[in-house]
Amino acid sequence: MPFDLQATNEVITRVPQATTAEMEAAVASCQKAYKTWSQSTVLTRQQCMFKFQQLIKDNMVGDVLVGLWLLRAI
């Protein structure tokens, strides 16, 4: 599925299209995680997001993010 830069309508990358079941599973996972995340301190959230940012940087090849299991490392 193409992912466009809205300002120019240029296709900048392609992303996989999720099934309905995959989307429902993602929503359920987010709802479950929110219970813990919402009780976390700002410092804990900040550290988690910095780690996530570093994982993204470490898994970029050019302009492409490789590997879809980044969150398993957090």
Secondary structure as the mmCIF struct_conf table of DSSP 4:
data_model
#
loop_
_struct_conf.conf_type_id
_struct_conf.id
_struct_conf.beg_label_comp_id
_struct_conf.beg_label_asym_id
_struct_conf.beg_label_seq_id
_struct_conf.end_label_comp_id
_struct_conf.end_label_asym_id
_struct_conf.end_label_seq_id
STRN STRN1 PRO A 2 LEU A 5
TURN_TY1_P TURN_TY1_P1 GLN A 6 ASN A 9
STRN STRN2 GLU A 10 ARG A 14
HELX_LH_PP_P HELX_LH_PP_P1 PRO A 16 THR A 19
HELX_RH_AL_P HELX_RH_AL_P1 THR A 20 TRP A 37
TURN_TY1_P TURN_TY1_P2 SER A 38 GLN A 39
BEND BEND1 SER A 40 SER A 40
HELX_RH_AL_P HELX_RH_AL_P2 VAL A 42 ASP A 58
TURN_TY1_P TURN_TY1_P3 ASN A 59 ASN A 59
STRN STRN3 MET A 60 VAL A 61
TURN_TY1_P TURN_TY1_P4 GLY A 62 ASP A 63
STRN STRN4 VAL A 64 LEU A 65
BEND BEND2 LEU A 68 LEU A 68
HELX_RH_3T_P HELX_RH_3T_P1 LEU A 70 ALA A 73
#
